Amino acid sequence: MDKKEIALVTGGSRGIGSAIARKLASDGFMVVVNYLSSEEKAKNLKEEILKEGGNCEIYKADVSKSHEAKELVKFSESLGEIGVLINNAGITRDSLIVRMTEEDWDQVVDTNLKGAFNCIKEVSGLMIKRKRGVIVNISSIVGIYGNAGQTNYASSKAALIGLTKSLAKELGKRNIRVNAVAPGFILTEMTEKLSEDMEREIRERIPLKRFGTPEEVANLVSFLCSEKASYINGAVIEISGGLVV
C-alpha cells in the first residue's frame, strides 16, 4: 500500500469526530480514527469510509495516557506522514462545583486537555522536521463563555484555547498552523440528553433557530486543514449559529 498523508482524529468514532473523519477522508487524507470505548462504532465508520472510496484505519488508545498516545502516533506514522492532527477526544462529567468530585474533575481535564497535550507533543516533533502541518483543537463555546454545572468541562475547553494560541506562536515559525474550533449546540448524543424545555429555550437564543450538525463543524475543520486557510493561525472560530449567551 502506498503511504499517504495522514489525518489523525482523536475521539473520532462518533458525533463530531466521525463527521470530521468522513470529511477529511473525502478530502483525500488517509484517516486514522482513534477511539477508546466505541469499538463497534469505529469499525462501522471505517467500513463506511472504505465504501465511499476513502482510506481509514482505526486504533484504540486512551490519549490521556502518554504512552498510549505515543503508540497511537507511532501506528499512524507507520501508514504515512501525519500532516493533520485533530484533537477531538472529550468527555463530560457535569455537576455543580459543590458536588463535583476530584475524580470528575481529573477525568475531564485529563481527557480533554492532557489528551491534546500528549498527542501534540508526539506529533509536533514530526511536523517540525518536515516544516509543515496543521493542528486543530476542538474546543467549545462553553470554553469561551462558561456554563453553570460544567466548570470542569469549561475549564478544559478554555485551556485548549490557551494551548492553541501559545502553540500558534511556538510552531508557526516552522510552518505549522494551529487553530481551534468552538462549536455551540450541535446535534450529537450529548445534546440528545437535553429536555424538551431546555432545548426550546436554547433554540430561542440561537438566531438561526436550530442546532448545528456535525457535518457543518466538519466542513469548517476541513477548511482549516486546507491550503485555502494557509494564513489562518492562532484563530478560535465559533460555530454556534450566533448563539446569544
C-alpha positions as CSV (number, residue, x, y, z in Angstrom):
1,M,0.0,0.0,0.0
2,D,1.3,3.4,-0.9
3,K,1.8,5.7,2.1
4,K,-0.5,8.7,2.2
5,E,-0.7,11.9,4.1
6,I,-2.3,11.1,7.5
7,A,-5.1,12.9,9.3
8,L,-5.2,11.7,12.9
9,V,-8.6,12.3,14.6
10,T,-8.8,11.6,18.3
11,G,-12.2,10.6,19.7
12,G,-13.2,10.1,16.1
13,S,-15.7,7.2,16.3
14,R,-18.9,9.2,16.8
15,G,-20.5,12.6,16.8
16,I,-18.4,15.5,15.6
17,G,-15.3,13.3,15.4
18,S,-16.8,10.8,13.0
19,A,-18.1,13.6,10.7
20,I,-14.6,15.1,10.7
21,A,-13.1,11.7,9.8
22,R,-15.6,11.3,6.9
23,K,-14.9,14.7,5.6
24,L,-11.1,14.5,5.7
25,A,-11.3,11.1,4.1
26,S,-13.3,12.6,1.3
27,D,-10.7,15.3,1.0
28,G,-8.1,12.6,0.2
29,F,-6.4,12.0,3.6
30,M,-5.7,8.6,5.0
31,V,-7.7,9.0,8.2
32,V,-6.7,7.3,11.5
33,V,-9.7,7.2,13.8
34,N,-8.7,7.0,17.4
35,Y,-11.4,5.6,19.8
36,L,-11.5,4.3,23.4
37,S,-14.8,2.6,24.2
38,S,-16.8,2.7,21.0
39,E,-15.1,-0.1,19.1
40,E,-18.2,-1.2,17.1
41,K,-18.9,2.4,16.0
42,A,-15.3,2.8,15.0
43,K,-15.4,-0.4,12.9
44,N,-18.7,0.7,11.3
45,L,-17.2,4.1,10.5
46,K,-14.2,2.5,8.9
47,E,-16.4,0.4,6.7
48,E,-18.5,3.4,5.6
49,I,-15.4,5.4,4.7
50,L,-14.0,2.5,2.7
51,K,-17.3,2.0,0.9
52,E,-17.2,5.7,0.0
53,G,-13.8,5.2,-1.6
54,G,-11.8,6.7,1.3
55,N,-8.9,5.4,3.3
56,C,-9.3,4.7,7.0
57,E,-7.7,2.8,9.9
58,I,-8.9,2.7,13.5
59,Y,-6.8,2.5,16.7
60,K,-7.8,2.1,20.3
61,A,-6.0,4.3,22.7
62,D,-6.6,6.4,25.8
63,V,-4.9,9.6,24.8
64,S,-4.9,10.9,28.4
65,K,-2.1,8.3,28.9
66,S,1.2,9.5,27.4
67,H,2.4,6.0,26.4
68,E,-0.8,5.2,24.7
69,A,-0.8,8.5,22.8
70,K,2.8,7.7,21.7
71,E,1.8,4.3,20.4
72,L,-1.2,5.9,18.5
73,V,1.2,8.3,16.8
74,K,3.7,5.5,16.1
75,F,0.9,3.4,14.4
76,S,-0.3,6.4,12.4
77,E,3.2,7.1,11.2
78,S,3.6,3.5,10.0
79,L,0.9,4.3,7.4
80,G,2.3,7.6,6.1
81,E,3.2,11.1,7.3
82,I,1.0,12.8,9.8
83,G,0.0,16.1,8.1
84,V,-3.0,16.9,10.2
85,L,-3.9,16.3,13.9
86,I,-7.5,16.9,15.1
87,N,-7.7,16.9,18.9
88,N,-11.4,16.0,19.3
89,A,-11.4,13.5,22.2
90,G,-13.5,14.8,25.0
91,I,-15.9,13.8,27.8
92,T,-18.3,15.5,30.2
93,R,-18.9,14.8,33.9
94,D,-21.4,17.6,34.7
95,S,-22.1,18.7,38.2
96,L,-22.3,21.8,40.3
97,I,-18.9,22.7,41.9
98,V,-20.1,21.9,45.4
99,R,-21.0,18.3,44.3
100,M,-18.2,17.8,41.8
101,T,-15.7,15.1,42.9
102,E,-12.0,15.3,42.4
103,E,-12.3,12.2,40.1
104,D,-14.9,14.1,37.9
105,W,-12.5,17.0,37.6
106,D,-9.5,14.9,36.8
107,Q,-11.1,12.7,34.2
108,V,-12.4,15.6,32.2
109,V,-9.2,17.6,32.3
110,D,-7.1,14.5,31.6
111,T,-9.1,13.6,28.6
112,N,-9.9,17.0,27.1
113,L,-6.7,18.8,27.8
114,K,-3.9,16.4,28.7
115,G,-5.0,14.2,25.9
116,A,-4.5,17.0,23.4
117,F,-1.1,17.8,25.0
118,N,0.1,14.2,24.8
119,C,-0.8,13.9,21.1
120,I,0.6,17.3,20.2
121,K,3.8,16.5,22.0
122,E,4.3,13.4,19.9
123,V,3.2,14.8,16.6
124,S,4.8,18.3,16.7
125,G,8.3,16.9,16.6
126,L,7.5,15.1,13.4
127,M,5.9,18.2,11.9
128,I,8.8,20.4,12.9
129,K,11.2,18.1,11.0
130,R,9.0,18.3,7.9
131,K,8.4,22.0,8.3
132,R,4.7,21.7,7.7
133,G,1.5,20.6,9.4
134,V,-1.9,21.5,10.7
135,I,-3.3,21.1,14.2
136,V,-7.0,21.8,15.0
137,N,-8.2,21.6,18.6
138,I,-11.9,21.1,19.1
139,S,-12.8,23.5,22.0
140,S,-16.4,24.6,22.8
141,I,-18.4,27.8,23.1
142,V,-18.6,26.8,26.7
143,G,-14.8,27.3,26.9
144,I,-15.3,31.0,25.9
145,Y,-18.5,31.9,27.8
146,G,-18.7,29.3,30.6
147,N,-21.7,27.3,31.7
148,A,-23.1,26.6,35.1
149,G,-22.7,23.0,36.1
150,Q,-19.8,22.5,33.7
151,T,-16.8,24.1,35.5
152,N,-14.6,21.1,34.7
153,Y,-15.6,20.9,31.0
154,A,-15.5,24.7,30.5
155,S,-12.1,24.9,32.2
156,S,-10.6,22.2,29.9
157,K,-12.1,23.7,26.8
158,A,-10.9,27.2,27.8
159,A,-7.4,25.8,28.4
160,L,-7.5,24.3,24.9
161,I,-7.8,27.9,23.6
162,G,-4.8,29.0,25.5
163,L,-2.9,25.9,24.3
164,T,-3.9,26.8,20.7
165,K,-2.8,30.4,20.9
166,S,0.5,29.6,22.5
167,L,1.3,26.8,20.0
168,A,0.4,29.0,17.1
169,K,3.2,31.3,18.2
170,E,5.6,28.5,19.0
171,L,5.1,26.4,15.9
172,G,4.1,29.0,13.3
173,K,7.7,29.8,12.5
174,R,8.0,26.1,11.5
175,N,5.1,26.4,9.0
176,I,2.7,24.6,11.4
177,R,-0.7,26.2,11.8
178,V,-2.6,25.7,15.0
179,N,-6.3,26.7,15.3
180,A,-9.3,26.0,17.4
181,V,-12.9,25.4,16.6
182,A,-15.6,26.3,19.3
183,P,-18.9,24.5,18.5
184,G,-22.1,25.6,20.1
185,F,-25.1,23.3,20.4
186,I,-24.6,20.5,17.8
187,L,-26.9,17.5,17.1
188,T,-24.9,14.8,18.9
189,E,-25.5,12.2,21.7
190,M,-24.7,15.0,24.1
191,T,-27.5,17.3,23.1
192,E,-30.0,14.4,22.8
193,K,-29.9,14.3,26.6
194,L,-31.5,17.8,26.8
195,S,-35.1,18.0,28.0
196,E,-37.6,19.5,25.5
197,D,-38.0,22.6,27.6
198,M,-34.2,23.1,27.7
199,E,-33.9,22.5,24.0
200,R,-36.7,25.0,23.3
201,E,-35.0,27.6,25.5
202,I,-31.6,27.2,23.8
203,R,-33.2,27.4,20.3
204,E,-34.7,30.8,21.2
205,R,-31.2,32.1,21.9
206,I,-29.9,31.0,18.5
207,P,-30.7,33.4,15.7
208,L,-30.8,30.6,13.2
209,K,-33.3,28.8,15.5
210,R,-31.7,25.4,15.2
211,F,-28.9,23.3,16.4
212,G,-25.9,22.7,14.1
213,T,-24.9,19.4,12.6
214,P,-21.6,17.5,13.0
215,E,-21.2,17.9,9.2
216,E,-21.2,21.7,9.5
217,V,-18.4,21.5,12.1
218,A,-16.5,19.1,9.9
219,N,-16.7,21.5,6.9
220,L,-15.1,24.2,9.0
221,V,-12.4,21.8,10.1
222,S,-11.8,20.7,6.5
223,F,-11.3,24.3,5.5
224,L,-8.8,25.0,8.3
225,C,-6.8,21.9,7.2
226,S,-6.7,23.1,3.5
227,E,-4.5,25.5,1.7
228,K,-7.4,27.8,1.5
229,A,-6.7,28.6,5.2
230,S,-3.0,28.9,4.7
231,Y,-2.8,32.3,6.5
232,I,-5.1,31.4,9.4
233,N,-3.1,30.7,12.6
234,G,-4.0,31.0,16.2
235,A,-7.6,31.6,15.5
236,V,-10.6,30.5,17.6
237,I,-13.6,30.2,15.4
238,E,-17.1,29.9,16.9
239,I,-19.6,27.8,15.0
240,S,-22.8,28.3,17.0
241,G,-25.4,29.8,14.8
242,G,-24.8,33.1,16.6
243,L,-25.8,31.8,20.0
244,V,-26.6,34.6,22.4
245,V,-25.1,33.8,25.8
